[in-house]
Amino acid sequence: MLYILQHQNELCDSQFIEDRRKGLKRFVTLITRHPVISDDKLVSFFMTFAGSDVQYKIKEQFRSLADEYMTSELSKNAQELVPINTEVQFTVAKEQMKQINSIVSRLRDAMERSKERGKEEGSDVLLFGKELSSLANSASADSDWGSGGNETWDFLRKGLKSLLPMFTSVSVAHMNQSQREEEEIVENLNLFLDLLSAYKVIC
């Protein structure tokens, strides 16, 4: 579920660092929400440990701790609990996980594109408003040749100046919508994809 580093220079990429941070957050969220794993002593130790070198402390603390296959009562009768058609069901479940993963990936990609379009639209609207404002402030002294000797251009300039706050508000609305899509939809789809990926690996 976590991206593997390919090159050391990726550590200097701010976008990579942000993606990595989000991935780690989703990973921890899945672990802490799991009905069984979240109560595990090792997980609790990792989540509450405040010192350094946590990986070595975990090894020291839990070196002799047996896993669930050694401590669970179900492990004694594991073979008897496995259904006869397990192989068939396993194949069906594998294909099902593959299809669901593919569909959710496309949903996530669509929302990613929607989010990016929102950012671009917000930037374009703001740029449009700024250029109109620049046009309004472009000439402090008009030539009679340019204005035709009337006050029409002066009225237009005043109107153009008043438009910038409106375009700014629209731009902010686009940006806020894009941010909500990223936080509330894209990240939740990514979380679901991480969970599906875990099941896909198991299958």
Backbone as a printed PyTorch tensor [residue, N CA C, xyz], in Angstrom:
tensor([[[  0.8170,  -1.2020,   0.0000],
         [  0.0000,   0.0000,   0.0000],
         [  0.8590,   1.2630,   0.0000]],

        [[  2.1510,   1.1410,   0.3880],
         [  3.0150,   2.2980,   0.4510],
         [  3.9950,   2.2910,  -0.7140]],

        [[  4.1770,   3.4600,  -1.3160],
         [  5.0570,   3.5970,  -2.4710],
         [  6.5080,   3.3490,  -2.0540]],

        [[  7.2350,   2.5520,  -2.8340],
         [  8.6220,   2.2320,  -2.5360],
         [  9.5250,   3.2600,  -3.2020]],

        [[ 10.4900,   3.7720,  -2.4450],
         [ 11.4180,   4.7560,  -2.9830],
         [ 12.2360,   4.1530,  -4.1180]],

        [[ 12.3060,   4.8690,  -5.2500],
         [ 13.1030,   4.4300,  -6.3820],
         [ 14.4350,   5.1620,  -6.4190]],

        [[ 14.4270,   6.4420,  -6.0730],
         [ 15.6320,   7.2680,  -6.1040],
         [ 15.6650,   8.1600,  -4.8740]],

        [[ 16.8560,   8.4470,  -4.4080],
         [ 17.0050,   9.2890,  -3.2290],
         [ 16.5290,  10.7160,  -3.4660]],

        [[ 16.6410,  11.1970,  -4.7320],
         [ 16.2370,  12.5830,  -5.0020],
         [ 14.7290,  12.7770,  -4.8740]],

        [[ 13.9640,  11.6690,  -4.7680],
         [ 12.5240,  11.8010,  -4.5530],
         [ 12.2330,  12.4380,  -3.2030]],

        [[ 13.1830,  12.3000,  -2.2740],
         [ 12.9940,  12.8810,  -0.9430],
         [ 12.9570,  14.4000,  -0.9970]],

        [[ 13.4850,  14.9860,  -2.0920],
         [ 13.5040,  16.4430,  -2.2320],
         [ 12.2820,  16.9480,  -2.9900]],

        [[ 11.4580,  16.0570,  -3.4830],
         [ 10.2710,  16.4260,  -4.2500],
         [  9.1180,  16.6840,  -3.2860]],

        [[  8.6610,  17.9330,  -3.2220],
         [  7.6150,  18.2980,  -2.2650],
         [  6.3140,  17.5610,  -2.5370]],

        [[  5.9910,  17.3350,  -3.8210],
         [  4.7710,  16.6110,  -4.1580],
         [  4.8660,  15.1560,  -3.7260]],

        [[  6.0450,  14.5510,  -3.9250],
         [  6.2400,  13.1710,  -3.4820],
         [  6.1020,  13.0630,  -1.9640]],

        [[  6.7040,  14.0210,  -1.2510],
         [  6.6270,  14.0100,   0.2180],
         [  5.1830,  14.1190,   0.6780]],

        [[  4.3990,  14.9710,   0.0150],
         [  2.9920,  15.1320,   0.3820],
         [  2.2030,  13.8550,   0.0850]],

        [[  2.4630,  13.2420,  -1.0720],
         [  1.7910,  11.9760,  -1.4100],
         [  2.1710,  10.8840,  -0.4210]],

        [[  3.4330,  10.8730,  -0.0380],
         [  3.9120,   9.8830,   0.9320],
         [  3.2340,  10.0850,   2.2910]],

        [[  3.1010,  11.3620,   2.6910],
         [  2.4500,  11.6800,   3.9770],
         [  1.0030,  11.1950,   3.9710]],

        [[  0.3080,  11.4470,   2.8690],
         [ -1.0880,  11.0140,   2.7710],
         [ -1.1940,   9.4920,   2.7900]],

        [[ -0.2500,   8.8290,   2.0950],
         [ -0.2500,   7.3730,   2.0720],
         [ -0.0260,   6.7820,   3.4630]],

        [[  0.9010,   7.3610,   4.2110],
         [  1.1680,   6.8980,   5.5780],
         [ -0.0410,   7.1270,   6.4780]],

        [[ -0.6890,   8.2590,   6.2860],
         [ -1.8900,   8.5620,   7.0760],
         [ -2.9860,   7.5370,   6.7990]],

        [[ -3.1760,   7.1890,   5.5160],
         [ -4.1900,   6.1830,   5.1770],
         [ -3.8350,   4.8240,   5.7570]],

        [[ -2.5410,   4.4810,   5.7090],
         [ -2.0820,   3.2020,   6.2450],
         [ -2.3780,   3.0990,   7.7440]],

        [[ -2.0300,   4.1590,   8.4760],
         [ -2.2780,   4.1740,   9.9240],
         [ -3.7760,   4.1430,  10.2070]],

        [[ -4.5640,   4.8370,   9.3780],
         [ -6.0230,   4.8430,   9.5480],
         [ -6.5950,   3.4420,   9.4070]],

        [[ -6.1350,   2.7040,   8.3930],
         [ -6.6290,   1.3400,   8.1880],
         [ -6.2440,   0.4240,   9.3440]],

        [[ -5.0290,   0.5920,   9.8460],
         [ -4.5680,  -0.2350,  10.9680],
         [ -5.3790,   0.0490,  12.2240]],

        [[ -5.5710,   1.3230,  12.5310],
         [ -6.2560,   1.6830,  13.7770],
         [ -7.7610,   1.4490,  13.7170]],

        [[ -8.3140,   1.3200,  12.5060],
         [ -9.7470,   1.0390,  12.3770],
         [-10.0560,  -0.4620,  12.3380]],

        [[ -9.0320,  -1.2770,  12.1780],
         [ -9.2550,  -2.7200,  12.0830],
         [ -9.7600,  -3.2470,  13.4340]],

        [[-10.8510,  -4.0120,  13.4310],
         [-11.4580,  -4.4550,  14.6950],
         [-10.5630,  -5.3660,  15.5370]],

        [[ -9.6240,  -6.0530,  14.9090],
         [ -8.7330,  -6.9580,  15.6540],
         [ -7.3430,  -6.3600,  15.8250]],

        [[ -6.7550,  -5.9260,  14.7180],
         [ -5.3800,  -5.4100,  14.7520],
         [ -5.2530,  -4.1890,  15.6550]],

        [[ -6.2920,  -3.3530,  15.6990],
         [ -6.2170,  -2.1290,  16.4950],
         [ -6.0310,  -2.4000,  17.9840]],

        [[ -6.4490,  -3.5980,  18.4510],
         [ -6.2950,  -3.9520,  19.8590],
         [ -5.0130,  -4.7210,  20.1510]],

        [[ -4.2130,  -4.9470,  19.1210],
         [ -2.9770,  -5.6980,  19.2990],
         [ -1.9810,  -4.9110,  20.1570]],

        [[ -1.2850,  -5.6070,  21.0450],
         [ -0.3420,  -4.9490,  21.9500],
         [  0.8030,  -4.2810,  21.1930]],

        [[  1.2630,  -4.9390,  20.1280],
         [  2.3650,  -4.3830,  19.3410],
         [  1.9490,  -3.0750,  18.6690]],

        [[  0.7450,  -3.0600,  18.0970],
         [  0.2370,  -1.8480,  17.4540],
         [  0.0700,  -0.7240,  18.4750]],

        [[ -0.4720,  -1.0700,  19.6260],
         [ -0.6550,  -0.0800,  20.6900],
         [  0.6850,   0.5000,  21.1250]],

        [[  1.6940,  -0.3560,  21.2460],
         [  3.0330,   0.1010,  21.6360],
         [  3.5890,   1.0640,  20.5870]],

        [[  3.4500,   0.6950,  19.3150],
         [  3.9680,   1.5240,  18.2230],
         [  3.2820,   2.8910,  18.1840]],

        [[  1.9530,   2.9080,  18.3730],
         [  1.1950,   4.1500,  18.2600],
         [  1.4110,   5.0810,  19.4500]],

        [[  1.8100,   4.5320,  20.5940],
         [  1.9500,   5.3680,  21.8030],
         [  3.4010,   5.6120,  22.1970]],

        [[  4.3410,   4.9730,  21.5140],
         [  5.7590,   5.1270,  21.8650],
         [  6.2250,   6.5260,  21.4920]],

        [[  6.9160,   7.1890,  22.4230],
         [  7.3120,   8.5810,  22.2100],
         [  8.8210,   8.7590,  22.0390]],

        [[  9.5840,   7.6840,  22.1580],
         [ 11.0350,   7.7960,  22.0550],
         [ 11.5430,   7.6310,  20.6340]],

        [[ 12.8450,   7.3560,  20.5030],
         [ 13.4630,   7.1410,  19.1940],
         [ 13.7640,   5.6550,  19.0050]],

        [[ 14.1580,   5.2710,  17.7840],
         [ 14.4890,   3.8770,  17.4610],
         [ 13.3680,   2.9220,  17.8390]],

        [[ 12.1570,   3.2590,  17.4230],
         [ 10.9910,   2.4550,  17.8040],
         [ 11.0880,   1.0310,  17.2720]],

        [[ 11.7040,   0.8330,  16.0690],
         [ 11.7720,  -0.5150,  15.5100],
         [ 12.5960,  -1.4540,  16.3870]],

        [[ 13.6720,  -0.9290,  17.0050],
         [ 14.5090,  -1.7600,  17.8770],
         [ 13.8120,  -2.0180,  19.2130]],

        [[ 13.0920,  -1.0330,  19.6990],
         [ 12.3570,  -1.1950,  20.9520],
         [ 11.2540,  -2.2510,  20.8030]],

        [[ 10.6130,  -2.2560,  19.6360],
         [  9.5650,  -3.2470,  19.3860],
         [ 10.1600,  -4.6630,  19.3780]],

        [[ 11.3220,  -4.8120,  18.7270],
         [ 11.9670,  -6.1250,  18.6870],
         [ 12.3170,  -6.6120,  20.0900]],

        [[ 12.8250,  -5.7100,  20.9270],
         [ 13.1790,  -6.0810,  22.2900],
         [ 11.9470,  -6.4380,  23.1030]],

        [[ 10.8920,  -5.6280,  22.9450],
         [  9.6940,  -5.7870,  23.7560],
         [  8.8920,  -7.0350,  23.3890]],

        [[  8.8450,  -7.3530,  22.0950],
         [  7.9510,  -8.4200,  21.6380],
         [  8.7080,  -9.5850,  20.9940]],

        [[  9.9690,  -9.7360,  21.3330],
         [ 10.7860, -10.7880,  20.7350],
         [ 10.2020, -12.1840,  20.9520]],

        [[  9.6730, -12.4320,  22.1400],
         [  9.1820, -13.7700,  22.4820],
         [  7.6620, -13.9050,  22.3380]],

        [[  7.0310, -12.8900,  21.7920],
         [  5.5710, -12.9210,  21.6650],
         [  5.1590, -13.8240,  20.5070]],

        [[  4.3250, -14.8150,  20.7870],
         [  3.8620, -15.7330,  19.7420],
         [  2.7730, -15.0680,  18.9000]],

        [[  2.6920, -15.4540,  17.6080],
         [  1.6650, -14.8750,  16.7480],
         [  0.3350, -15.5960,  16.9470]],

        [[ -0.7130, -15.1170,  16.2400],
         [ -2.0560, -15.6510,  16.4550],
         [ -2.2020, -17.0980,  16.0210]],

        [[ -1.3270, -17.5530,  15.1140],
         [ -1.4100, -18.9440,  14.6900],
         [ -0.9500, -19.9100,  15.7830]],

        [[ -0.2070, -19.3810,  16.7280],
         [  0.2510, -20.1940,  17.8520],
         [ -0.6910, -20.1030,  19.0410]],

        [[ -1.3700, -18.9740,  19.1900],
         [ -2.1860, -18.7480,  20.3810],
         [ -3.6750, -18.9760,  20.1640]],

        [[ -4.1410, -18.9040,  18.9140],
         [ -5.5740, -19.0430,  18.6480],
         [ -6.0230, -20.4970,  18.7760]],

        [[ -7.1910, -20.6790,  19.3890],
         [ -7.7680, -22.0110,  19.5180],
         [ -8.1970, -22.5730,  18.1620]],

        [[ -8.4990, -21.6920,  17.2400],
         [ -8.9390, -22.1220,  15.9130],
         [ -7.8180, -22.7890,  15.1190]],

        [[ -6.5720, -22.4500,  15.4440],
         [ -5.4450, -23.0010,  14.6790],
         [ -5.3630, -24.5230,  14.7860]],

        [[ -5.8690, -25.0930,  15.8760],
         [ -5.8170, -26.5450,  16.0690],
         [ -6.6880, -27.2830,  15.0540]],

        [[ -7.7860, -26.6310,  14.6580],
         [ -8.7280, -27.2590,  13.7270],
         [ -8.7790, -26.5390,  12.3880]],

        [[ -7.6810, -25.8950,  12.0080],
         [ -7.6580, -25.0610,  10.8040],
         [ -8.0430, -25.8410,   9.5450]],

        [[ -7.5110, -27.0430,   9.3930],
         [ -7.7910, -27.8240,   8.1870],
         [ -9.2650, -28.2270,   8.1080]],

        [[ -9.8590, -28.5270,   9.2430],
         [-11.2630, -28.9330,   9.2570],
         [-12.1900, -27.7570,   8.9550]],

        [[-11.7420, -26.5330,   9.2600],
         [-12.5760, -25.3480,   9.0690],
         [-12.5620, -24.8500,   7.6200]],

        [[-11.6160, -25.3220,   6.8240],
         [-11.5210, -24.8830,   5.4330],
         [-12.5600, -25.6310,   4.5890]],

        [[-13.4780, -24.9220,   3.9150],
         [-14.5060, -25.5800,   3.0840],
         [-13.8890, -26.3640,   1.9290]],

        [[-14.6430, -27.3130,   1.4190],
         [-14.1640, -28.1680,   0.3280],
         [-13.9460, -27.3540,  -0.9520]],

        [[-14.8480, -26.4000,  -1.2040],
         [-14.7650, -25.6240,  -2.4510],
         [-13.9290, -24.3560,  -2.2790]],

        [[-12.9900, -24.3720,  -1.3510],
         [-12.1680, -23.1940,  -1.0750],
         [-11.4400, -22.6940,  -2.3110]],

        [[-10.8790, -23.5850,  -3.0900],
         [-10.1020, -23.1750,  -4.2650],
         [-10.9710, -22.4540,  -5.2830]],

        [[-12.1930, -22.9500,  -5.4810],
         [-13.1210, -22.3060,  -6.4190],
         [-13.5090, -20.9270,  -5.9100]],

        [[-13.8740, -20.8650,  -4.6270],
         [-14.2830, -19.5910,  -4.0340],
         [-13.1270, -18.5930,  -4.0420]],

        [[-11.9310, -19.0850,  -3.8320],
         [-10.7460, -18.2360,  -3.8350],
         [-10.5470, -17.5940,  -5.2130]],

        [[-10.7320, -18.3850,  -6.2550],
         [-10.5850, -17.8890,  -7.6290],
         [-11.6400, -16.8300,  -7.9430]],

        [[-12.8820, -17.0880,  -7.5160],
         [-13.9790, -16.1370,  -7.7450],
         [-13.7190, -14.8390,  -6.9870]],

        [[-13.2850, -14.9590,  -5.7280],
         [-13.0120, -13.7770,  -4.9070],
         [-11.8700, -12.9570,  -5.4960]],

        [[-10.8570, -13.6350,  -6.0290],
         [ -9.7160, -12.9460,  -6.6420],
         [-10.1610, -12.1060,  -7.8320]],

        [[-11.0190, -12.6760,  -8.6820],
         [-11.5160, -11.9520,  -9.8450],
         [-12.4180, -10.7940,  -9.4240]],

        [[-13.2130, -11.0170,  -8.3810],
         [-14.0930,  -9.9620,  -7.8690],
         [-13.2880,  -8.7840,  -7.3420]],

        [[-12.2360,  -9.0730,  -6.5600],
         [-11.3720,  -8.0130,  -6.0320],
         [-10.7000,  -7.2440,  -7.1580]],

        [[-10.3130,  -7.9760,  -8.2200],
         [ -9.6670,  -7.3330,  -9.3660],
         [-10.6130,  -6.3570, -10.0560]],

        [[-11.8640,  -6.7660, -10.2470],
         [-12.8480,  -5.9120, -10.9100],
         [-13.1800,  -4.6760, -10.0710]],

        [[-13.4110,  -4.9000,  -8.7740],
         [-13.7470,  -3.7720,  -7.8840],
         [-12.5920,  -2.7880,  -7.8270]],

        [[-11.3750,  -3.3140,  -7.7140],
         [-10.1910,  -2.4560,  -7.6650],
         [-10.0770,  -1.6070,  -8.9230]],

        [[-10.3440,  -2.2150, -10.0730],
         [-10.2590,  -1.5040, -11.3450],
         [-11.3020,  -0.3890, -11.4320]],

        [[-12.5360,  -0.6850, -11.0020],
         [-13.6160,   0.3040, -11.0580],
         [-13.3390,   1.4790, -10.1310]],

        [[-12.9370,   1.1760,  -8.9010],
         [-12.6630,   2.2430,  -7.9350],
         [-11.4650,   3.0810,  -8.3800]],

        [[-10.4920,   2.4580,  -9.0220],
         [ -9.3360,   3.2010,  -9.5550],
         [ -9.7930,   4.2180, -10.5960]],

        [[-10.7150,   3.8040, -11.4480],
         [-11.2200,   4.7300, -12.4770],
         [-12.0400,   5.8520, -11.8420]],

        [[-12.8090,   5.5230, -10.8070],
         [-13.5630,   6.5640, -10.0870],
         [-12.6120,   7.5760,  -9.4550]],

        [[-11.5550,   7.0690,  -8.8280],
         [-10.5720,   7.9550,  -8.2040],
         [ -9.8970,   8.8470,  -9.2390]],

        [[ -9.5230,   8.2490, -10.3860],
         [ -8.8520,   9.0220, -11.4440],
         [ -9.7700,  10.1160, -11.9950]],

        [[-11.0660,   9.8020, -12.1210],
         [-12.0300,  10.7950, -12.6080],
         [-12.1280,  11.9650, -11.6410]],

        [[-12.1610,  11.6620, -10.3340],
         [-12.2360,  12.7230,  -9.3320],
         [-10.9380,  13.5220,  -9.2610]],

        [[ -9.8230,  12.8550,  -9.5060],
         [ -8.5340,  13.5600,  -9.5600],
         [ -8.5510,  14.5900, -10.6850]],

        [[ -9.0560,  14.1790, -11.8340],
         [ -9.1270,  15.1030, -12.9710],
         [-10.0890,  16.2510, -12.6790]],

        [[-11.2150,  15.9350, -12.0230],
         [-12.1800,  16.9700, -11.6650],
         [-11.5630,  17.9760, -10.7020]],

        [[-10.8110,  17.4620,  -9.7410],
         [-10.1390,  18.3320,  -8.7690],
         [ -9.1430,  19.2540,  -9.4600]],

        [[ -8.3520,  18.6930, -10.3790],
         [ -7.3550,  19.4940, -11.0860],
         [ -8.0180,  20.5290, -11.9810]],

        [[ -9.1350,  20.1440, -12.6170],
         [ -9.8520,  21.1270, -13.4430],
         [-10.3450,  22.2840, -12.5790]],

        [[-10.8140,  21.9860, -11.3850],
         [-11.2780,  23.0400, -10.4790],
         [-10.1700,  24.0190, -10.1420]],

        [[ -8.9650,  23.4920,  -9.8960],
         [ -7.8230,  24.3640,  -9.6030],
         [ -7.4810,  25.2340, -10.7990]],

        [[ -7.4840,  24.6120, -11.9810],
         [ -7.1510,  25.3640, -13.1990],
         [ -8.1940,  26.4360, -13.4830]],

        [[ -9.4720,  26.0920, -13.2850],
         [-10.5370,  27.0730, -13.5110],
         [-10.4120,  28.2310, -12.5290]],

        [[-10.0870,  27.9200, -11.2680],
         [ -9.9030,  28.9720, -10.2730],
         [ -8.7660,  29.9000, -10.6500]],

        [[ -7.6600,  29.3300, -11.1370],
         [ -6.5080,  30.1390, -11.5480],
         [ -6.8420,  30.9860, -12.7700]],

        [[ -7.5700,  30.3930, -13.7170],
         [ -7.9260,  31.1280, -14.9340],
         [ -8.8780,  32.2920, -14.6430]],

        [[ -9.8450,  32.0470, -13.7730],
         [-10.7990,  33.1110, -13.4260],
         [-10.0770,  34.2670, -12.7370]],

        [[ -9.1670,  33.9370, -11.8180],
         [ -8.4070,  34.9860, -11.1310],
         [ -7.5380,  35.7540, -12.1140]],

        [[ -6.8960,  35.0280, -13.0340],
         [ -6.0660,  35.6820, -14.0520],
         [ -6.9150,  36.5930, -14.9290]],

        [[ -8.0960,  36.1470, -15.2940],
         [ -9.0010,  36.9430, -16.1190],
         [ -9.3300,  38.2640, -15.4150]],

        [[ -9.6620,  38.1750, -14.1250],
         [ -9.9900,  39.3810, -13.3680],
         [ -8.8080,  40.3220, -13.2550]],

        [[ -7.6050,  39.7750, -13.0410],
         [ -6.4080,  40.6130, -12.9150],
         [ -6.0810,  41.3060, -14.2300]],

        [[ -6.2710,  40.5960, -15.3390],
         [ -5.9800,  41.2100, -16.6430],
         [ -6.9700,  42.3300, -16.9610]],

        [[ -8.2280,  42.1370, -16.5770],
         [ -9.1960,  43.2230, -16.7510],
         [ -8.8130,  44.4300, -15.9030]],

        [[ -8.3340,  44.1660, -14.6880],
         [ -7.8930,  45.2540, -13.8140],
         [ -6.6800,  45.9660, -14.4080]],

        [[ -5.7610,  45.1650, -14.9850],
         [ -4.5870,  45.7660, -15.6370],
         [ -5.0030,  46.6270, -16.8240]],

        [[ -6.0060,  46.1620, -17.5530],
         [ -6.5140,  46.9330, -18.6840],
         [ -7.0980,  48.2530, -18.2100]],

        [[ -7.7950,  48.2270, -17.0880],
         [ -8.3960,  49.4490, -16.5470],
         [ -7.3390,  50.4410, -16.1000]],

        [[ -6.1620,  49.9320, -15.6620],
         [ -5.1040,  50.8140, -15.1540],
         [ -4.0020,  51.0440, -16.1820]],

        [[ -4.2230,  50.6350, -17.4140],
         [ -3.1540,  50.6400, -18.4090],
         [ -2.7320,  52.0330, -18.8450]],

        [[ -3.6580,  52.9770, -18.8500],
         [ -3.3100,  54.3280, -19.3480],
         [ -3.8580,  55.3800, -18.4020]],

        [[ -2.9480,  56.1720, -17.8510],
         [ -3.3810,  57.2240, -16.9300],
         [ -3.8090,  58.4850, -17.6830]],

        [[ -3.2130,  58.6940, -18.8420],
         [ -3.5720,  59.8700, -19.6380],
         [ -3.9880,  59.4090, -21.0350]],

        [[ -5.2140,  59.6620, -21.3850],
         [ -5.7230,  59.1950, -22.6760],
         [ -5.4230,  60.2090, -23.7710]],

        [[ -5.1730,  59.6520, -24.9350],
         [ -5.0200,  60.5050, -26.1090],
         [ -6.3970,  60.7280, -26.7310]],

        [[ -6.6270,  61.9260, -27.2140],
         [ -7.8830,  62.1770, -27.9130],
         [ -8.0220,  61.2660, -29.1270]],

        [[ -6.8690,  60.8800, -29.6930],
         [ -6.9220,  59.9800, -30.8360],
         [ -7.4520,  58.6090, -30.4200]],

        [[ -7.0540,  58.1850, -29.2290],
         [ -7.4650,  56.8580, -28.7790],
         [ -8.8940,  56.8300, -28.2600]],

        [[ -9.3090,  57.8810, -27.5550],
         [-10.6390,  57.8700, -26.9320],
         [-11.7080,  58.5190, -27.8010]],

        [[-11.2830,  59.1330, -28.8540],
         [-12.2450,  59.7860, -29.7280],
         [-12.8140,  61.0590, -29.1300]],

        [[-12.1520,  61.5590, -28.0950],
         [-12.5810,  62.8090, -27.4950],
         [-13.8030,  62.6950, -26.6100]],

        [[-14.2350,  61.4620, -26.2660],
         [-15.3870,  61.3190, -25.3710],
         [-14.9660,  60.5870, -24.0870]],

        [[-15.9070,  60.4730, -23.1550],
         [-15.5930,  59.9010, -21.8430],
         [-15.9640,  58.4200, -21.7130]],

        [[-16.2640,  57.7850, -22.8180],
         [-16.6830,  56.3780, -22.7820],
         [-15.6190,  55.4820, -22.1490]],

        [[-14.3600,  55.6900, -22.5550],
         [-13.2770,  54.8360, -22.0290],
         [-13.1210,  55.0090, -20.5300]],

        [[-13.3130,  56.2160, -20.0140],
         [-13.2170,  56.4480, -18.5680],
         [-14.2870,  55.6490, -17.8200]],

        [[-15.5020,  55.6450, -18.3560],
         [-16.5760,  54.8650, -17.7180],
         [-16.2680,  53.3680, -17.7680]],

        [[-15.7340,  52.9150, -18.9110],
         [-15.3840,  51.5030, -19.0350],
         [-14.3040,  51.1010, -18.0390]],

        [[-13.3070,  51.9570, -17.8590],
         [-12.2190,  51.6570, -16.9310],
         [-12.7380,  51.5280, -15.5020]],

        [[-13.6330,  52.3890, -15.1240],
         [-14.2030,  52.3080, -13.7710],
         [-14.9590,  50.9910, -13.5840]],

        [[-15.6900,  50.6020, -14.6240],
         [-16.4220,  49.3400, -14.5320],
         [-15.4920,  48.1410, -14.4550]],

        [[-14.4050,  48.1750, -15.2410],
         [-13.4420,  47.0760, -15.2350],
         [-12.7680,  46.9200, -13.8740]],

        [[-12.4670,  48.0420, -13.2290],
         [-11.8370,  47.9990, -11.9080],
         [-12.7290,  47.3200, -10.8810]],

        [[-14.0250,  47.5130, -11.0090],
         [-14.9610,  46.9530, -10.0230],
         [-15.1720,  45.4490, -10.1830]],

        [[-14.6830,  44.8730, -11.3060],
         [-14.9200,  43.4550, -11.5620],
         [-13.9540,  42.5270, -10.8360]],

        [[-12.7530,  43.0150, -10.4970],
         [-11.7360,  42.1420,  -9.9010],
         [-12.2180,  41.4330,  -8.6340]],

        [[-12.8550,  42.1310,  -7.6660],
         [-13.3280,  41.4230,  -6.4660],
         [-14.3120,  40.2870,  -6.7850]],

        [[-15.1520,  40.4990,  -7.8080],
         [-16.1080,  39.4600,  -8.1930],
         [-15.3880,  38.2280,  -8.7320]],

        [[-14.4110,  38.4560,  -9.6180],
         [-13.6540,  37.3360, -10.1650],
         [-12.8360,  36.6400,  -9.0760]],

        [[-12.3300,  37.4090,  -8.1190],
         [-11.5770,  36.8260,  -7.0060],
         [-12.4600,  35.8900,  -6.1880]],

        [[-13.6990,  36.3250,  -5.9360],
         [-14.6340,  35.4870,  -5.1720],
         [-14.9430,  34.1870,  -5.9000]],

        [[-15.1370,  34.2870,  -7.2150],
         [-15.4090,  33.0830,  -8.0120],
         [-14.1960,  32.1540,  -7.9970]],

        [[-13.0000,  32.7320,  -8.0940],
         [-11.7740,  31.9360,  -8.0670],
         [-11.6250,  31.1950,  -6.7430]],

        [[-11.8830,  31.8970,  -5.6430],
         [-11.7920,  31.2820,  -4.3160],
         [-12.7960,  30.1350,  -4.1840]],

        [[-13.9910,  30.3330,  -4.7320],
         [-15.0180,  29.2810,  -4.6820],
         [-14.5570,  28.0370,  -5.4360]],

        [[-13.9340,  28.2280,  -6.6040],
         [-13.3940,  27.0980,  -7.3710],
         [-12.3200,  26.3720,  -6.5750]],

        [[-11.4130,  27.1410,  -5.9720],
         [-10.3170,  26.5470,  -5.2100],
         [-10.8280,  25.7800,  -3.9950]],

        [[-11.8040,  26.3520,  -3.3000],
         [-12.3740,  25.6910,  -2.1220],
         [-13.0790,  24.3960,  -2.5040]],

        [[-13.8020,  24.4290,  -3.6250],
         [-14.4730,  23.2180,  -4.1000],
         [-13.4620,  22.1360,  -4.4540]],

        [[-12.3730,  22.5450,  -5.1100],
         [-11.3260,  21.6030,  -5.4690],
         [-10.6850,  20.9880,  -4.2250]],

        [[-10.4920,  21.8130,  -3.1900],
         [ -9.9150,  21.3240,  -1.9350],
         [-10.8450,  20.3260,  -1.2530]],

        [[-12.1480,  20.6280,  -1.2770],
         [-13.1220,  19.7050,  -0.6740],
         [-13.1460,  18.3770,  -1.4200]],

        [[-13.0730,  18.4400,  -2.7460],
         [-13.0610,  17.2100,  -3.5350],
         [-11.8430,  16.3590,  -3.1860]],

        [[-10.7050,  17.0340,  -2.9730],
         [ -9.4850,  16.2890,  -2.6460],
         [ -9.5780,  15.6510,  -1.2650]],

        [[-10.0490,  16.4150,  -0.2800],
         [-10.0650,  15.9420,   1.1030],
         [-11.2050,  14.9630,   1.3800]],

        [[-12.3750,  15.2200,   0.7940],
         [-13.5560,  14.4400,   1.1520],
         [-13.8600,  13.2870,   0.1890]],

        [[-13.4070,  13.4060,  -1.0550],
         [-13.7390,  12.3660,  -2.0320],
         [-12.4870,  11.6110,  -2.4740]],

        [[-11.5060,  12.3240,  -2.9960],
         [-10.3130,  11.6580,  -3.5240],
         [ -9.5900,  10.8660,  -2.4390]],

        [[ -9.4100,  11.4700,  -1.2650],
         [ -8.6890,  10.7740,  -0.2040],
         [ -9.4590,   9.5640,   0.3150]],

        [[-10.7930,   9.6690,   0.3830],
         [-11.5850,   8.5170,   0.8160],
         [-11.5370,   7.3980,  -0.2240]],

        [[-11.5310,   7.7570,  -1.5080],
         [-11.3760,   6.7510,  -2.5510],
         [ -9.9890,   6.1140,  -2.4900]],

        [[ -8.9760,   6.9270,  -2.1860],
         [ -7.6220,   6.3880,  -2.0240],
         [ -7.5540,   5.4330,  -0.8380]],

        [[ -8.2440,   5.7910,   0.2350],
         [ -8.2930,   4.9220,   1.4110],
         [ -8.9500,   3.5860,   1.0690]],

        [[-10.0560,   3.6540,   0.3240],
         [-10.7500,   2.4450,  -0.1040],
         [ -9.8630,   1.6150,  -1.0290]],

        [[ -9.1280,   2.2930,  -1.9170],
         [ -8.2250,   1.5900,  -2.8230],
         [ -7.1070,   0.8840,  -2.0600]],

        [[ -6.5740,   1.5380,  -1.0390],
         [ -5.5390,   0.9030,  -0.2120],
         [ -6.0750,  -0.3610,   0.4490]],

        [[ -7.3040,  -0.2850,   0.9320],
         [ -7.9270,  -1.4540,   1.5500],
         [ -8.1340,  -2.5680,   0.5240]],

        [[ -8.6220,  -2.1920,  -0.6550],
         [ -8.8100,  -3.1780,  -1.7280],
         [ -7.4790,  -3.7940,  -2.1630]],

        [[ -6.4390,  -2.9710,  -2.1930],
         [ -5.1230,  -3.4760,  -2.5820],
         [ -4.6310,  -4.5260,  -1.5980]],

        [[ -4.9170,  -4.3030,  -0.3230],
         [ -4.5220,  -5.2780,   0.6980],
         [ -5.2500,  -6.6060,   0.4770]],

        [[ -6.5520,  -6.5390,   0.2050],
         [ -7.3120,  -7.7550,  -0.0770],
         [ -6.8290,  -8.4200,  -1.3600]],

        [[ -6.4790,  -7.5740,  -2.3420],
         [ -6.0080,  -8.1060,  -3.6200],
         [ -4.7050,  -8.8730,  -3.4350]],

        [[ -3.8220,  -8.3610,  -2.5810],
         [ -2.5570,  -9.0490,  -2.2960],
         [ -2.8190, -10.3830,  -1.6000]],

        [[ -3.7590, -10.3810,  -0.6490],
         [ -4.1020, -11.6020,   0.0740],
         [ -4.6600, -12.6630,  -0.8820]],

        [[ -5.4960, -12.1980,  -1.8410],
         [ -6.0950, -13.1280,  -2.8030],
         [ -5.1020, -13.5650,  -3.8750]]])
